[in-house]
């Protein structure tokens, strides 16, 4: 279950890194950085998604610990991996206008969403089993 905490810390690091990157691209422009982020709105999506995924990971961990529920290890890994890779899709897309035209990113996105979905559903089902 501790992988949820490790994953959340990695997501928080990416959250702060994306915030600084956006700051240096728009508010305190550094030569080259402002041109580096091609799609600023997509970078904001990545930033928000890192925050949400970190909060979900921390929330799942805290709820499970507080209720004395042992979450399945593989489900926790799926949430940690998916929680980091989903926002990373937006991050990469913010730097590449042709992102969605590339098959590798379509495959990466589909795999990432599938892993995340499995993790969230599995953890949700685990919580429901405890409630019944």
NORRALIN-V14423 format. One line per field, one symbol per residue. ss: DSSP state (2 for helix, 1 for strand, 0 for the rest). psi: psi as a letter, one per 30 degrees, with the letter a starting at -180 (. if undefined). burial: # if it has 9 or more other ideal C-beta (glycine too) atoms within 8 Angstrom, else .. A space follows every 10 residues. Layout:
ss->???
psi->???
burial->???
This chain:
ss->0022222222 2222222222 2222222000 0022220002 2222222222 2222222222 2222222000 0022222222 2222222222 2222200022 2022222222 2222222222 2222222222 20
psi->fffeeeeeee eeeeeeeeee eeefeeeikk keeefejeje eeeeeeeeee eeeeeeeeee eeeeeefhkj kkeeeeeeee eefeeefeee eeeffjfgef fkeefeeeee eeeeeeeeee eeeeeeeeee e.
burial->#.######.# ##.##..##. #####...#. ..##..#.## .######.## #.##.###.# #.##....#. ##..###### ########## ######..#. .#..##.##. .##.###### .##..##... ..
